[in-house]
Amino acid sequence: MALTPRLDLRQTQSLVMTPQLQQAIKLLQLSNIELNSFLEQELERNPLLEREDSDDARDSQSNDADSPELFPAAEEPILDGMTIGEALSSVDVDSDYDNIYNTDSPAEMQNGESFAEWGQGGGGKTDFSGEAPNLEETLVEEGNLRDHLIAQITLDIRDPADRLIAFSLLELLDEAGYLVGDLVEVASTLNCSLAEVEAVLRRLQGMDPVGIFARSLRECLALQLAEKNRLDPAMALLLDNLEMLARRDLSGLMARCAVDAEDMTEMIREIKALDPKPALRFDPVLAAPVVPDVLMRRSSDGGWLVELNAETLPRVLVNMPYYAKVAGSVQKREEKSYLSEQFQSANWLVKSLHQRATTILKVASEIVRQQDAFFHHGIRSLKPLVLRDIALVVGMHESTISRVTSNKYLLTPRGIYELKYFFTQSVGASNGGDAHSAEAVRDRIRTMIGGEGPEVLSDDRIVEILKAGGIEIARRTVAKYREALGIPSSVRRKKEKSLR
């Protein structure tokens, strides 16, 4: 049988991830900060998009996706049971759409402080005598490690070659002030000898703050002790055996350093007074406050009222008057194509934002419903929960639930929690009852160890207590949970108590 080429026409089905669908999926997993950054870029790129901040537009949103949802209303399926992928794929971007997505304007902040109270509180002068201070006098400059070191290098190191080496070493500092680079590589890059680099490093190690440019914890502590003239042979031996100090092997340390218990106690006290990370006093890393995406509060009937946070909701719309004005004046094919593309992109973005808000509210409402016992009684009542449990109820895929709960926070009467916090593994019950949440078991272990008296609880003893309380757990699991909580072993805890 001879092989000959031929043409066949076949019809097949395949799943295609369109750019619009990819964008919708991406929006789901963005946090509110990342979403605002993304929208800023879109507002700059697309001339048909604009930010909506007017009070009239907010007041017109009475029945949008951010309206309060009271249980058991959360049981209703999203978009007639369709998943988010199906829902977004079915949207007609050319149809008319109410693209204003807003909420009530946030309540205005009321200070309530009188002028006299303001003056007496140090915020200003109590009278109008004299001249007001200059603006420069009111500014407070925060410490900057890099500028602080550059000023010292400029003053103390005059030789241009040595200064170049110093600046190269400055670039190798980590956030704690340690030198993390290889001196040999620095010497090779700058085409100088290793001895020259080491000489400059010794000069840098004498700068403020003391302990900067150290290559290890031992060297950092040694530099600070040398500055205090306390780096004697016994202290040097102690620094050489810091791992023994971490193990609380005090008898071995006293033998190694040839000192008695009183001297060892004093030496340890001096070590604790040192700063192991001298650079952290500069350039303080300001933790960004967590802004919740979803708010919940008690309702009048004893249930929970769940709503989206108006402060985090994006407010963008398609500028239809501008689009109509421009569409009537363009004549070139390229201009019409560009305008149509931008109009469809803007429409799709607004619809995707609406779908994102609806999905977050739907998932958060179901989480609150299933973890109702936790909000009423605390962490001991946290229910084991996996993504599949939520996905089956709301009619979505587990991957969609994972994206929705990433970097999204819920403000509850018990504090702010990430939505992923409520998904925990289960620990079996010894009496055949309901399973326990792993987070609840960890809390029990933390409470037991925190309240232990003179008798230190071993892992085996903790297992016995938990089994008596109806929790079936292995000793290795208790050890794993204890280590995850940062709690030392019973042997170390016993040694620490003996030294108090």
N, C-alpha and C positions, 0 to 999 in steps of 0.2 A: 504493500500500500504506500503510495507516494505522499510525502508531506508537502502541502502547498499552502501559501499564505491566503488568508481570507479575512473579511471584515464582518464582525457581528455587532448587533445593536442590543444591549442589555439594559434593563431598568433595575436599579437597586436603590435601597434606602440607606442613608448614613446620617449620623448626627454631626451637624456643622455648628461650631461655636462662632457665631457672628460677632463682629466687633461690639455691637450694641449689647449682646448677651454677656460678653466678657466684661464690659463696663459695669453692667448691673451686678454681676457676681463680685466684682472688685469693690463696688460701693458697699456691699453687705459687710465685708470684713474690715472696713476702715473704721477707726475710732473717730470720735467727733472732731478731734484736733486734726487728724489726717484728712477727714472729709472737708473741713473748712479750707485747708491748704489746697486740696484738689479743686475745690470750687473757685478759689481765687485764680487759679491758672485757667480754668474754663472761662471765667468772666473776662479775663484779658484776651483769650484766644477767640472767643465767639462774640461778635458785635451784637447779636440778637438776644443775648442773655443779659439780665440785669438783676441786681439785688433788690428785693422788695422789703421795705421797712416801714411802709405807711401804716398808720393806725386803722384807716378805713379797710385796707385789705385784710388786716388781722381780724377785725370785727366781723368780716364776712364769712370767716371760717367757723361755722357753728357745728357742723357735722363731719369734720375731717377725721383722718386716721389718728390724730392726736387727742381726740375726745376721750374722757374717762371711760374706762371699761370695767364693769362690775361683774363679778362672778355670779352665776355660771355663764355669762355671755361669752366668755373666752372659748367655749366649746364650739362655736360656730366656725366652719371651715373658711379658710381664706379664699376669696375669689372662686366660690362654688366648688371647692375641693381641689382646685388646680395647684400644682406645685409652683414655686417661684419661676422656675425655668419655663414651664408651660404658660404661665400667666404673662411673662414678659415677651415670650415669643409670639403671643396672640395679639399684642397691642398694635393697633393701626396708628402709626405716627402721623398720618395725614389727617386724622379725624380731629374735630374740635375737642378741646380739653380745657377744663378749668385748672390752669397750671399754677395758680397761687396756692402755696402751701405754707400756712402760717398758723400761729396760735395767738392767744391773748398776749398783749404786751406785758412784760414783767412788771411786777409792782415796783413803784418808785421807792428808792431808799429814803427813809426819813431819819434824819440825824437827831433832831430833837434836842440839840445842845445849844444853850443860850450863849450870847456873846460874852457875858461875864464868866460863865463856866469855861468857855474856851480860853479866855485870857488867864484864868487861874490855873488851868490845867497844863500850862507850859506851851500851848500852841502859839502864843503870841504875846505881845505886851499888853498890860492892863490899862495903859493910857496911851496918848498920842505924842508924848514928849520925845524929843530927839529925832534922829533920822533913821529910816529903815535900813537894815543891813543890805549890802550889795548881794546880787544873785550868787556871785562866786563864793561868798561867805556861807551860804546856806547849803551848798553842795557837799555831799559826803562821798568820798572816794573809797571804794572797797579795795582791800589788799589784792594785788595781782602778783603771783609768784614770779612769773616771767619778767615783768618790769622790774621787780625787786632785785632779781639776780642780774639782769642786764645792767642796772645802775651800779651794782657792786663790781661786775666784771669790767665795766668801762673805767672805774676809778682805780681798781687794784691791779689790773693787768694792762701794762703799757705796751708791751711788745706786740706788734701786729700779728705775727705768726702765732704766738701764744693765745692771743685774743681770738683768732680764728678757730683754734682748737677748742677753746672754752665755749664758743658759740655752738660748735658742732656737738660737744658733749651736752650742752643745754637742751638740744633737740632730742636727746635720748632719755630725758627724765619722764617717768610715769607720773600718774596723778598723786601718788603717795610720796614722791620725791626721790625715788630710787633710780639708779642708773641701770638701764636694762640693755644697753648695747654692748658690743664687743670692742674692747680697746684696740685689738689687733686690726679689726676692720676699719676703725677710725684712722689709725696710723697709715694703713694702706691707702685709704681714700684720699687723705691729705698729703700723702707722700712724705711722711716724716717718721721718725723713730718711735718705737713704743715707749722708750724712756722719756721722751718729750711729752707724750700724751699723759703718762703717769704723773709727771711733775706738775702739769697743769691741773690734773685731777686732784692732787693733794692740796693745791691752792684753792680749788673750788670747794673742797670739803671743809675748809676753814671759814666759809662764808655763812651768813645768816640765812635761814634758820639752821641751828646746829644739828648735824645729822644728815644734811642734804647731800646729794650725790653719792650716797652709800650704795654698795653693790649687794649688800645682804643685811638682814636684821642684826646680825652680830656686829657688823661694821657700823651700822647706824647707832646702835647703843654704845659702842666703844667710843665713837666720836663725841657723843654727849657726855660720857663719863670722863673722857680725857679733858674736855672743856672745864669740868668741875674738879679736875685733879684727883679723881677717884678711881682711875684705872690702874689699880695695884695688881700684883701677880695673882692674888686670890680671886679678884673680880674678873681678871682675864680668863682664868680657868672656868669660872662660872659661865662666862659668855661662850666659851668653847663647848659647853655642855648644856646648852639651852634645851635640848630635847629631853634631858633628864629632869629639868625644871618643869617642863610641860607634863611629864608623867608623875610629877610630885614625888620623885625619888630623892627625898631630902637627905636620907642617911647616906646614900651613895654620893650625893653632892658634897656633903660635909667631909667625907673621906677623900674625895677627889681634890677639894680645895684646901684641905687641912685646916678647917675652922670648926668651932663649936656651934651649938644650936643657936646661941644668942647672936653670934656674928652672921650666921647664915640668914637668920630672920631679918637682920638689918640690911644685909646685901640685897635680899629679895625686895625689901621695902624700897630701896634705892632704884632697883630695876623697874618696879611698877610706877615710879614717879617720872620715868623717861617717856618720851614721845616716839613711838615706833613708826609713825607716819608724819614726819615734820611738815610735809607740804600741804596737808589738809587744812591747816589754819588759813591758807590763802585760797583764793578762787573758790569760795564756797559754792557747792553745787546745790542750787535751789530746786527742791523737789516741786514739780508742777502739781498744783492741787487737782485732785480727781473730781471731775464734773460728771455727775450721774446722767445717764441717758434716759433712764426710766425712774419715775417717782411712784411710791406707793404709800398709802395711808389708810387708816381705819375708816370704814363707812359706818353709817348710822345703824345698819342692821347687823353689825358685828363682823362683816366680811372685810375684804380689802379692795380699795379703789386704786387702780393702776392706770397711769397715764404717762405719756412721753414728756420729757423735760423741754419746755418751750425755749429755754436758753440755748439748747444744743441743736435745735431743728434748723436745717438750712432754709433760707427764704430766697428763692430765685424764681424768676418767671421769664417767659418769652415776651419780648417787647413787641407786641403786635402792631401798635401804631407805627413804630419805626420800620417794621418789616413791610407793612402796607405801603408806606411812603417810598421806601427804596425799591420794592418790587415793581412799582409803577414807572420807575425811571430807568431801570437797567434795560439795555438792549442787546449787548453782546452775549453770545452763547456762554462764554467762560464766566461772565459775571452772573448770569442766571443759574448756571450750574453751582457756582460757589454759594450763592444765596440760598438755593434749595438745600444744599448739603448742610449749611449752618443752621437752617431752620429745622430740618429733621433732627440734627444732633441736639439742638436745644430742647426740642419737644421730647426727645427720648430721655434726656438727662432729667427733666422735670418729672416725667413719669417714673423713672427709676428711683428717684428720691422718694416719691410718694410710696412706691412699693416697698422700699427699704424701711420706711417708718412703720408701715402697716405690719411688716414681717417682724420687726423688733418688738412691737407691742404685743403681737400675737404670741411669740415665743416667751417673752417675759411674763405675760399673764398666765400661761400654762405652768411655768416654773413656780410662780407664786402659789398657784392652786395646789400643785403637788407637794410643795414644801410648806404648806400651811401650818403644820405642827411646829416647825422650826421658828416661825415668826411669833407664834403664841408662847412657846415654852423654852426656846433656846437651843443651843447646839446639841444638847443631848437627844433632842428629838429630830435631828437632821436625818432625812430619809435617803437611803441609797438610790442614786439616780444615774442613768446613762443617757447618752444622746438619743438612743433608739426609743426610749420611753416618751420623750417629747415629740420626736419625729412621727410616731404612729398616731398621736392625738391630733396634731396640727396638720397632718397630711403633707409633710415635706421630707426631703431626703436628709439623712444624718449629716452629710457634708454641709448642707445649708444651715442646719442647727449649729454646727461647729463654727461656721463663719459668722452667724448672727451673734453668738455668745462671746466671740473674741473681742477683747478690749471694749466691752460694753459693761456699764456699771449700773447697779440698782440701788437707789436710796431707800432704805427701809427704816422702821422704827428702831432696829437694832444696829444701824450703821450702814456704811456703804460697802457693797460687795460686788465683785465681778461676777457676771452671770455664770461663768465657768466654775465658780466656787461651789455651786449647788450640785455639781456632778461629782459624785464620789463613789468609790468602790464599796462593795458590801462585805461585811464580816458576819459569818454565820452565827446563829443562836444555838446555844447548847441545849435548850429545852424544846427545840422544834418550833419556836415562835418566829416572829418576823425578824429579818436580817437587820443588822445595825450598820450605820454609816461608818466608813473608815475615819472620817473627820471627827465623828462623835467619840469613837474609841480613842483616838489620839488625845482628845480633850480629857477623857477620863484618866488616861495615863499621866497627862500633865498635872491634873488636879491631885492625883494620888501622890505623886512624887513631891509636888509642891507642899503638900500638907503632912509629909512624913516627919515623925518626931526623931528621938534619938536612934530608933531602929530604922536602918536604911532598907528600903524595899528592893530586893533583887528582882531580876526579870522573871524568875520562876514564881516568886511570891505574887507578882503582879498578875501572872497568868492565872494563878489560883483564885485571886480576888475577882478577876473578870469572869472566870467560869462560874463562880458562885453567883455573879450578877446576871447570868444568862448569856454570856458572850463566849463563843467558842473561838479560841485564838491560839496560835502556836507561839512558842517562846521566841523563835527567830523573827516572827512578825512584830512582837513587842519590842525586841531589840531594834528592828528597822524603824519603827515609829518613834522610839525614844531618840535614836540618832538623828532622825529627821527634825525633831523638835530641838536639837542642840543640847540635849541633856546627857551628861557624862554617865558612865557605868556606875553601878553600886559601889564598886571598889574605890573609884576616884571620889565619889561623893562622900564615902566614909572617911577617906584621908583628909578631904577638905574640911569636914566637920571637926576632926580631931585637932586641926590647926587653929580653929577659931577660939 
